[in-house]
């Protein structure tokens, strides 16, 4: 298993660095262009969530693991967490606001988990070649 770790400042301008790292690794790992784009968008959404909702955290972590045919991406912060059950269900065809990030990630990736406590939030995303 190969593993990559980055700790990035919790600022909007560093989200692109996380997306570039994830897409570069996905390309080298052999994902086709459509799946690379799914990964790029999902990582961007997860990192944007940190920047928007975890303002008290100074940094966030990006961990990418490659094993067999699966790429696992974890985006973690150390901000105040949230309860998943408090996230409203969204009908994307009848919605005109923000807050689609988790819905988009879940739609693009093969698997998504969210773990959130008062000590931080981790979004785990998996994509198989």
Secondary structure as UniProt FT lines:
FT   STRAND          2..9
FT   HELIX           12..14
FT   HELIX           15..28
FT   TURN            29..30
FT   HELIX           33..53
FT   TURN            55..56
FT   STRAND          59..67
FT   TURN            68..69
FT   STRAND          70..77
FT   HELIX           84..86
FT   HELIX           92..94
FT   HELIX           101..108
FT   STRAND          111..117
FT   TURN            118..119
FT   STRAND          120..128
//
